[in-house]
Amino acid sequence: MNLSPAAVTIAALVAIVAGAACFYLGAPNQRWLSRRLPAWPSRIAGAALLFLGVLLWSQVVQLSTAIFATLVLIMLLFIIFPCLGALRTVVRNAP
């Protein structure tokens, strides 16, 4: 099956966001859930999804570009996720 480059890129982005979310939700200080996910299963799932994202992206661009873009996206997500958790706390405690 031949997918368009845009479809492969979107699939890679979804896999990377899901992988980063798995890492975040397995962290002890995450603020999205009342209890964190089990650490090792979430880390393994997160690493597998990040690897899948890099593999998918490397089908469209060079491997070095795919790795760089993945790392940049992960850095961005690890800034955004705690902000979303703080926003959730503020909205939940609003009168």
LOPA-275469 format. One line per field, with one value per residue (C-alpha): residue in one letter; residue number from 0; x, y, z. Coordinates in Angstrom, 2 decimals, padded with zeros to 5 digits. Example, Ala and Ser with C-alpha at 12.3 -4.5 7.8 and 13.67 -1.06 7.14 Angstrom:
residu <- c(A,S) $
num <- c(0,1) $
X <- c(012.30,013.67) $
Y <- c(-004.50,-001.06) $
Z <- c(007.80,007.14) $
// end
This chain:
residu <- c(M,N,L,S,P,A,A,V,T,I,A,A,L,V,A,I,V,A,G,A,A,C,F,Y,L,G,A,P,N,Q,R,W,L,S,R,R,L,P,A,W,P,S,R,I,A,G,A,A,L,L,F,L,G,V,L,L,W,S,Q,V,V,Q,L,S,T,A,I,F,A,T,L,V,L,I,M,L,L,F,I,I,F,P,C,L,G,A,L,R,T,V,V,R,N,A,P) $
num <- c(0,1,2,3,4,5,6,7,8,9,10,11,12,13,14,15,16,17,18,19,20,21,22,23,24,25,26,27,28,29,30,31,32,33,34,35,36,37,38,39,40,41,42,43,44,45,46,47,48,49,50,51,52,53,54,55,56,57,58,59,60,61,62,63,64,65,66,67,68,69,70,71,72,73,74,75,76,77,78,79,80,81,82,83,84,85,86,87,88,89,90,91,92,93,94) $
X <- c(000.00,001.42,000.62,001.15,003.99,001.44,-000.31,003.00,003.99,000.68,001.00,004.53,003.34,000.52,002.93,005.40,002.73,001.33,004.81,005.63,002.26,003.05,006.33,004.63,001.74,004.19,006.13,005.57,004.84,002.37,-000.79,-003.23,-004.40,-005.12,-002.69,000.21,000.39,002.63,006.17,007.76,004.86,004.33,008.05,008.23,005.10,006.42,009.79,008.15,005.85,008.74,010.76,007.77,007.46,011.11,010.76,007.68,009.25,012.40,010.27,009.62,012.83,016.41,017.02,019.04,016.24,013.66,015.65,016.21,012.55,011.45,013.73,012.53,008.90,009.54,011.15,008.13,005.68,007.53,007.06,003.39,002.23,002.96,001.38,-001.78,-001.73,-001.46,-004.26,-006.43,-005.78,-006.63,-009.85,-010.87,-010.35,-012.04,-015.14) $
Y <- c(000.00,003.35,006.23,009.85,011.70,013.83,010.76,009.26,012.57,012.81,009.20,009.95,013.05,011.11,008.35,010.87,012.80,009.54,008.35,011.58,011.45,007.91,009.13,012.11,010.13,007.63,010.37,010.80,014.55,014.47,016.52,015.07,012.00,011.53,008.58,008.10,005.21,002.27,003.46,000.63,-000.22,003.44,003.95,000.91,001.97,005.53,004.41,002.07,004.84,007.31,004.74,004.11,007.84,008.10,005.10,006.56,009.96,008.44,007.14,010.75,012.54,011.54,009.66,012.49,014.95,012.57,012.18,015.92,016.75,014.10,015.48,019.04,017.92,015.99,019.07,021.16,018.58,018.24,022.00,021.99,018.95,020.43,023.71,021.84,020.07,023.40,024.84,021.84,022.43,026.12,025.43,022.69,024.96,028.02,029.21) $
Z <- c(000.00,-001.05,001.29,000.43,002.17,004.00,005.42,006.56,008.18,010.03,011.22,012.44,014.29,015.95,017.01,018.44,020.35,021.75,022.71,024.49,026.25,027.46,028.92,030.56,032.02,033.53,035.32,039.06,038.79,035.89,036.42,033.88,035.79,039.48,039.48,037.12,034.70,035.63,034.93,032.99,030.66,029.81,029.17,026.90,025.01,024.75,023.42,020.91,019.66,019.37,017.44,015.18,014.60,013.58,011.27,009.64,009.23,007.77,004.90,003.87,004.86,005.64,008.88,010.43,009.67,011.13,014.35,014.66,014.03,016.52,019.23,018.58,018.75,021.97,023.56,022.56,023.90,027.21,027.64,026.57,028.60,032.07,030.98,029.99,033.35,035.16,033.04,033.91,037.62,037.33,035.41,037.82,040.88,039.35,041.23) $
// end
